[in-house]
Amino acid sequence: MVDRPRINSFYFQFFQLNKPLNMKQYSLFKFLLLLNTQFLFAQNPAIQSSTLIFPVQEKHVHASSIVALPSGDFLCVWFQGSGERTSDDVKLMGARLEKGKSAWSEPFLMADTPNIPDCNPVLFLNHEKKLFLVWIAVQANKWEQSILRFRTSTDYQKSGPPIWNWQDNILLKPDNNFAKEVAQKLKETPPSTAGWAGYAPKYDESIITASNDPVKRSFGWMTRIKPLLLPNKRIVLPLYSDGFNMSIMAISDDDGSTWRPSLPLVGRGPIQPAIIQKKNGNLFALMRDSGDDPARVHTSESKDNGETWQVSTKTSIPNTASVELLVLQDGRWAFLGNDIEDGRYRIGLFLSDDEGKTWKWKTYLEKVEPNKGSFSYPSLIQTADGLLHLTYSYHLEKDKKSIKYVVVNPLKIPLD
């Protein structure tokens, strides 16, 4: 019989080596991963495999994104360094899981803007299967000064990192309609003065003033979640701003060659959208809550393929970090995120058969005591065989951080 505590003891002692692995250690690493997965499968039959992409280490690793390649390989990217926006050594790292293998490759460099933090990478294939890596370079170490950057590759099927064929910035220029939309939509939000003193500027007034500044509304739009691909080569890439505390979409109608902004998705704190398409053709977004208490997932809809959005409203789902959303092959929706409001010590995968009205199937991928771990910022895709592949930040302690990769069979997720 598998002794879970003993496996865990060896597992984490092994991960504390904090140095390159020799062949013997690498073989032991794969064996421990296999035992760990077997135990998890016995506990939760929906989980097909669960592994760390690399051993836990002291650097800050966060905000991963995963993509399935035509060859059957998987590619994952994350940012890594001594911190986030204030640490100029932060760069983008990646790893590859080759078809038929159970262990990821050694991490390799994906992008590095010299002396500027690179964060929040997103990987995706466009309609023609060109690989895109989109991320932010945090100019002046301020989120609101971030610049959108991207790389593309058509040579990514070999071992190791992709061979990048092109790199540029995505420069958006929201016009005066941006400011008009912000002012109009804020009037449609419920009155709120939470957190604002009588002598302090009103929240709405501050945002409206900033929206009239053409410089402020042109910079600081940041990536987090993968885009939605629509017919006729349209790509809708969700973005958000910590300066405006709301979201916007970068829209391309030529498969990623050129980009333009949508009108803003307005509300008090709707950031980091995850977007899908409903059966009626509307686009639907779930978002992290960066506004007033109580912290709840925000939602919004678009009736014109992402050009304009309804004012965001709060759902009943508690929230502390970004969420993922996906329409499955069987028509159900999959939600992945932290359904708590006091930390990131629990992350769950929920399924809905009524387009998000209820979530009847639930399973937790991580669930520990408060302050004993942080599991967040997920990425979620489905492959042709129906399996779900997901990654998320796996932080146990200050100096024990990695990215976890989990494969789930959605047909085996139990009813709640």
C-alpha positions in Angstrom: 0.0 0.0 0.0 1.2 3.5 -0.8 2.4 5.4 2.3 1.4 9.0 1.4 3.2 10.8 4.4 6.5 9.0 3.6 6.2 9.8 -0.1 5.7 13.5 0.8 8.7 13.4 3.1 11.0 12.1 0.3 9.2 14.3 -2.3 9.9 17.6 -0.5 13.3 16.7 0.8 14.2 16.0 -2.8 12.8 19.3 -4.0 15.0 21.2 -1.5 18.2 20.3 -3.3 18.1 23.7 -5.1 20.7 22.6 -7.6 20.8 20.9 -11.1 19.9 17.3 -11.1 22.2 14.4 -12.1 20.8 11.4 -14.0 20.2 9.4 -10.8 18.4 12.2 -9.1 16.3 12.8 -12.2 15.2 9.2 -12.3 14.3 9.4 -8.6 12.4 12.6 -9.3 10.3 10.9 -12.0 9.7 7.8 -9.8 8.4 10.0 -6.9 6.2 11.9 -9.3 4.7 8.6 -10.4 4.0 7.5 -6.9 2.5 10.9 -6.0 0.2 10.8 -9.0 -0.9 7.2 -8.2 -1.9 8.3 -4.7 -3.8 11.4 -6.0 -5.7 9.3 -8.5 -6.7 6.9 -5.8 -8.0 9.9 -3.8 -9.5 11.8 -6.7 -10.2 9.7 -9.8 -10.7 12.9 -11.9 -7.0 13.7 -11.6 -5.0 11.8 -14.2 -1.7 13.3 -13.2 -0.3 16.0 -11.0 3.3 17.1 -11.1 5.6 20.1 -10.6 7.2 21.4 -13.8 10.5 21.9 -11.9 11.6 21.4 -8.3 10.5 24.0 -5.8 13.1 26.8 -5.5 13.5 30.3 -3.9 12.8 32.5 -6.9 9.4 34.0 -7.3 7.6 32.1 -10.1 4.1 33.1 -11.1 1.4 33.6 -13.7 1.9 30.6 -16.0 0.3 29.9 -19.4 0.1 26.6 -21.2 -0.5 25.7 -24.9 -1.0 22.4 -26.7 1.1 22.2 -29.8 0.2 20.3 -33.0 2.9 17.8 -32.4 1.4 16.7 -29.2 3.9 18.6 -27.1 2.9 21.1 -24.4 4.6 24.4 -23.8 4.4 26.3 -20.6 5.7 29.8 -19.7 5.8 31.8 -16.5 7.7 34.8 -15.1 10.6 34.3 -12.7 12.9 36.5 -10.6 13.5 38.0 -7.2 10.1 39.7 -7.1 7.6 41.2 -9.5 7.3 44.8 -10.9 10.0 46.2 -8.6 12.6 43.6 -9.5 14.5 44.2 -12.7 15.8 40.7 -13.0 12.3 39.2 -13.7 12.2 37.4 -17.0 10.1 34.8 -18.8 11.0 31.2 -18.5 9.4 28.1 -20.1 9.5 24.4 -20.3 8.3 21.7 -22.8 6.6 18.4 -22.1 7.3 16.3 -25.1 4.6 13.9 -26.4 4.6 10.6 -24.6 6.9 11.8 -21.7 6.0 12.3 -18.1 8.6 14.8 -17.1 9.0 18.4 -18.3 12.2 19.6 -19.8 14.7 21.7 -17.9 13.4 25.4 -17.9 14.7 27.6 -20.7 14.6 31.4 -21.4 11.5 32.6 -23.3 12.0 36.4 -23.2 14.0 39.0 -21.2 13.8 42.8 -21.7 17.1 44.0 -20.2 16.8 45.8 -16.9 13.0 45.8 -17.0 10.7 43.2 -15.3 8.8 40.9 -17.8 5.5 39.6 -16.4 2.1 38.0 -17.1 3.0 35.9 -20.2 0.2 34.4 -22.4 0.8 31.6 -25.0 -1.6 30.8 -27.8 -1.9 29.6 -31.4 -3.7 31.8 -33.9 -6.1 30.4 -36.6 -3.1 29.5 -38.8 -1.2 27.8 -35.9 1.4 30.5 -35.5 2.6 30.6 -31.9 2.2 33.9 -30.0 3.8 34.9 -26.7 2.3 38.1 -25.4 3.5 39.7 -22.1 4.2 43.0 -20.4 7.4 44.9 -19.8 6.9 46.9 -16.6 8.4 50.3 -17.5 9.5 52.4 -14.6 8.6 49.5 -12.3 4.9 50.6 -12.3 2.1 48.4 -13.5 0.3 51.4 -14.9 3.3 52.1 -17.2 3.5 48.5 -18.6 4.1 48.0 -22.3 2.5 45.1 -24.2 5.1 43.0 -26.1 4.8 40.0 -28.3 6.8 37.4 -30.1 5.7 34.9 -32.8 7.1 31.7 -34.1 6.4 29.2 -36.8 9.3 27.0 -35.8 8.3 25.6 -32.4 7.9 21.9 -32.9 11.5 20.9 -31.9 12.9 20.3 -28.5 13.7 23.3 -26.4 12.4 26.9 -26.8 10.6 28.1 -29.9 12.7 29.8 -32.6 11.2 33.3 -32.6 10.6 34.8 -36.1 9.3 38.2 -35.0 9.0 40.6 -32.0 7.3 43.9 -31.6 5.1 45.9 -29.2 1.3 46.1 -29.2 0.5 49.8 -29.0 -3.2 50.6 -28.4 -4.7 54.1 -28.8 -8.1 54.4 -27.0 -9.7 57.7 -28.3 -12.2 60.0 -26.6 -14.9 57.4 -26.9 -13.0 55.6 -24.1 -13.6 58.5 -21.8 -17.2 58.9 -22.8 -17.8 55.2 -22.1 -16.2 55.3 -18.7 -18.3 58.3 -17.7 -21.5 56.8 -19.0 -21.0 53.3 -17.6 -20.0 54.5 -14.1 -23.3 56.2 -13.9 -24.9 52.8 -14.4 -23.0 51.2 -11.5 -24.7 51.1 -8.0 -23.7 54.1 -5.8 -20.7 53.3 -3.6 -18.4 55.3 -1.4 -16.7 52.4 0.4 -13.2 53.2 1.4 -13.3 56.9 0.5 -13.2 59.7 3.1 -15.0 63.0 2.8 -11.8 64.9 2.1 -10.5 62.4 -0.4 -11.3 62.5 -4.2 -14.3 60.4 -5.1 -13.4 57.1 -6.9 -15.6 57.7 -9.9 -14.4 61.2 -10.4 -10.8 60.2 -10.2 -11.3 57.5 -12.9 -13.2 59.8 -15.2 -10.5 62.4 -14.9 -7.8 59.8 -15.8 -9.8 58.5 -18.7 -9.6 61.9 -20.4 -5.8 61.8 -20.3 -4.7 60.3 -23.7 -1.4 59.2 -22.2 -2.8 57.4 -19.2 -5.4 55.5 -21.3 -2.8 54.4 -23.8 -0.4 52.6 -21.4 -0.6 50.1 -18.6 -2.9 47.5 -20.3 -1.8 44.1 -19.1 -2.2 40.5 -20.1 -3.2 37.6 -17.8 -5.6 35.1 -19.6 -5.5 33.5 -23.0 -7.5 35.1 -25.9 -10.7 33.9 -27.5 -10.5 33.0 -31.2 -13.6 33.8 -33.3 -14.4 33.2 -37.0 -13.0 35.4 -39.7 -9.6 35.6 -38.1 -10.8 37.7 -35.1 -8.8 37.4 -31.9 -10.1 38.9 -28.7 -7.3 39.3 -26.2 -8.4 40.3 -22.7 -6.4 43.0 -20.9 -6.7 45.0 -17.7 -5.3 48.0 -16.0 -4.2 48.5 -12.4 -4.4 52.3 -13.1 -8.0 52.3 -14.1 -8.9 49.2 -12.1 -11.0 47.8 -15.1 -10.5 45.9 -18.3 -10.4 46.3 -22.1 -9.9 44.0 -25.1 -7.2 44.1 -27.7 -9.0 43.1 -30.9 -7.4 41.8 -34.1 -9.3 41.0 -37.3 -6.2 39.8 -39.2 -5.1 36.9 -37.0 -2.8 39.0 -34.8 -1.0 41.2 -37.4 -2.6 44.4 -36.1 -4.5 45.3 -33.0 -7.0 47.9 -31.8 -8.8 48.6 -28.5 -12.4 47.8 -27.6 -14.3 50.2 -25.5 -13.6 49.6 -21.8 -15.3 47.0 -19.7 -16.3 49.3 -16.8 -17.0 48.6 -13.2 -15.5 49.0 -9.8 -12.6 46.5 -9.9 -13.3 44.0 -12.8 -9.8 42.9 -13.9 -8.0 40.0 -15.6 -11.0 38.8 -17.7 -11.4 35.2 -18.8 -13.7 35.2 -21.9 -15.8 32.6 -23.7 -18.7 32.5 -26.2 -22.2 31.6 -25.2 -24.6 29.5 -27.2 -26.4 32.7 -28.3 -23.2 34.2 -29.7 -22.6 36.7 -26.9 -19.2 36.9 -25.3 -19.1 36.3 -21.6 -16.4 37.3 -19.1 -15.6 36.3 -15.5 -13.1 38.5 -13.7 -11.1 38.9 -10.6 -12.5 41.4 -8.1 -10.2 44.4 -7.3 -13.0 46.6 -5.9 -15.1 46.9 -2.8 -15.9 44.2 -0.3 -17.2 41.6 -0.4 -14.7 40.2 -2.9 -16.7 38.3 -5.6 -16.0 37.2 -9.1 -17.3 39.9 -11.6 -19.2 39.1 -14.8 -20.0 41.0 -18.0 -21.3 40.3 -21.5 -20.7 41.6 -25.0 -23.3 41.4 -27.8 -20.9 42.6 -30.5 -18.0 40.2 -30.4 -16.1 42.1 -27.8 -16.4 45.7 -29.1 -18.5 46.9 -26.1 -19.3 45.4 -22.7 -22.0 45.7 -20.1 -21.1 47.2 -16.8 -19.7 44.4 -14.6 -21.7 42.9 -11.8 -20.7 40.7 -9.0 -21.5 37.0 -8.9 -21.9 34.9 -5.7 -18.5 33.3 -6.1 -15.9 34.5 -3.5 -12.6 35.6 -5.1 -9.1 36.6 -4.3 -7.2 36.2 -7.6 -7.5 35.6 -11.3 -9.8 32.9 -12.6 -10.0 30.8 -15.8 -13.0 29.9 -17.9 -13.5 27.4 -20.7 -16.3 25.9 -22.8 -15.8 22.2 -22.9 -16.4 19.9 -25.9 -19.6 18.6 -24.3 -20.9 22.2 -23.9 -20.4 22.5 -20.2 -18.4 25.4 -18.7 -15.3 24.9 -16.6 -14.3 27.4 -14.0 -10.9 27.3 -12.3 -9.9 29.6 -9.4 -9.8 30.4 -5.7 -13.4 30.4 -4.3 -12.4 32.0 -1.0 -12.0 35.6 0.1 -9.2 35.3 2.7 -6.3 33.9 0.8 -5.2 31.5 -2.0 -4.9 28.3 0.0 -7.6 26.6 -2.0 -8.1 26.3 -5.7 -11.0 24.4 -7.3 -12.3 23.3 -10.7 -16.1 23.6 -11.1 -18.3 22.6 -14.0 -21.7 24.0 -15.1 -24.3 22.7 -17.5 -26.4 25.8 -17.5 -23.9 28.4 -18.6 -22.7 29.5 -15.2 -26.0 29.8 -13.4 -25.0 26.8 -11.1 -21.9 24.8 -10.7 -23.0 21.2 -10.1 -19.6 19.4 -10.4 -16.7 20.4 -8.1 -13.3 19.1 -7.3 -10.4 20.8 -5.4 -6.9 20.5 -6.7 -5.3 22.1 -3.6 -6.8 22.6 -0.2 -4.6 23.4 2.8 -4.9 25.4 6.0 -4.8 29.2 5.8 -1.2 30.5 5.5 0.1 27.0 4.6 0.3 27.5 0.9 -0.7 29.7 -2.0 -2.1 28.3 -5.3 -3.3 30.8 -7.9 -3.2 32.4 -11.3 -4.3 29.4 -13.3 -4.2 28.5 -17.0 -6.7 26.0 -18.5 -7.0 24.3 -21.9 -8.7 21.1 -23.3 -7.2 18.7 -25.8 -8.9 16.7 -28.5 -9.1 13.6 -26.2 -11.3 15.6 -23.8 -8.8 15.9 -21.0 -8.2 19.2 -19.2 -4.6 20.5 -18.9 -4.0 23.2 -16.4 -1.1 25.0 -14.6 -1.0 27.3 -11.7 1.5 28.9 -9.2 2.4 26.5 -6.5 3.9 28.3 -3.5 4.4 26.4 -0.2 6.7 28.8 1.6 8.7 31.9 0.8 11.6 29.8 -0.6 9.6 26.8 -2.0 7.9 27.9 -5.2 7.1 26.1 -8.5 4.5 25.8 -11.2 2.2 22.8 -11.0 0.8 20.9 -14.0 -2.4 18.9 -13.6 -4.4 16.7 -16.0 -8.0 16.2 -15.2 -10.7 14.0 -16.8 -13.9 16.2 -16.6 -16.1 13.2 -17.0 -14.9 11.9 -13.6 -15.5 15.1 -11.6 -18.2 14.3 -9.0 -21.4 16.1 -8.5 -21.2 18.5 -5.6 
